[in-house]
Amino acid sequence: FAFIRKEHFCRHSHCSSISTMKPDASKCVPFEQKKEEEEEDVDYYQFGAILCALVGMFFRMKLLSWTSVFLSMASIATTKTTKLTMMNIASSLMVTGAGLFMNYFATRRPQPQ
């Protein structure tokens, strides 16, 4: 709506209706939106660990699998307390373990000659 502007919203009960007229400046204070909680920081170590583990698993690159181990350890060392911390750590460790397992214990297909 083009006629509604930010200064038309007020916190007071006597100014609760939206009107096309400007509210009395002596009675009303402009509405300011409360800042929502800041988004949680992305754990780049954990993201890198999962990415390296998956690439190392699919392309059978041992170096990337070991890099994912060290990135996941760095992620655990620098973690902050959040609701999903244990689930995130567990998923990172499981993917890292699967990458190492696939590189060392999975059977390889013979190359056609």
JONORPE-V962691 format. One record per pair of residues at least 6 apart in sequence whose ideal C-beta (glycine too) atoms are under 8 Angstrom apart, sorted by the first residue. I is the first residue (numbers start at 1). J is the second residue. Records with the same first field share a line. If there is no record, write none. Layout:
I: J  J
This chain:
3: 20
4: 18  20
6: 30  31
7: 22  23  30
8: 18  19  20  22  23
9: 18  30  31
10: 16  23  28  29  30  31
11: 28  29  31
12: 27  28  29
14: 27
15: 23  27  28
40: 82
41: 80
43: 75  78  79  88
45: 71  72  74  75  78
46: 71  72  75  88  89  92
48: 68  71
49: 68  69  71  72  75  92  95  96
50: 68  91  92  95  96
51: 68
52: 64  65  67  68  71  99
53: 64  65  68  72  95  96  98  99
54: 95  99
55: 61  64
56: 62  63  64  65  67  68  99  103
57: 65  98  99  102  103
60: 102  103  108
61: 103
62: 103  104
64: 99
65: 96  99  100  102  103
66: 100
68: 95  96  99
69: 96  100
72: 89  92  93  96
75: 89  92
76: 89
79: 85  89
